[in-house]
Every structure is written in structure tokens, then in C-alpha cells.
Amino acid sequence: MTNHEFRNIRHGLLLTQKELAELLGYKHKIRISEYERETNPVPVPDHIADAMWKLQVTDSVRLPAPAVREWRRHAE
């Protein structure tokens, strides 16, 4: 997933960086900023990319508990 795809999905869900960070189990919004930045973006981990694609398709921010546990396991 590219930084542009990631950002476009977040914008499509009408979420701020902080809201998405909390949803994905990150303590700080800086992680989202790192994925989205134009220059030298941090690669989006596969499990986060999968979650973002699913959120885009379902257009929902209600997440099943197993997915949340998996994301948090990989979070900061």
C-alpha cells in the first residue's frame, strides 16, 4: 500500500490521523503521519494495509475484536 492510498482511505472514512491511530491501537498519531508523509514514508505493515482495505470496502469503522487484537499486537 502506498502512502497516497493509505491517506486516501483515511480521508474517505472521514477520520483524523489521531482517530485512525486510536482505532488501530497506536498510542500516538505520529505513526499515521509516518505512513502518509510525502518524503521517505514508513512502509505500511501488511496487517495494517489489510485492515485499511477492509475498512474502505466495508465503509465502517466498527472492527471485529480479533482484528483489533492483531493490530494492537503489532502496534508500538
C-alpha angles and dihedrals in degrees: 000000000000125000089249093053091048093050093044092053091049091049091047089055089050092234128146119227089255093051092049092046090054092046092053093046099253118143095216136034090229090088091060090046090052091054092048104042119119099224121053098346119194110249113256109243114242094244091053092046090052090051092049092051090050092049090051093050096044093037087215134118094200104107131196113249095243091057092050091050091050093050093047091050088060096038124103 
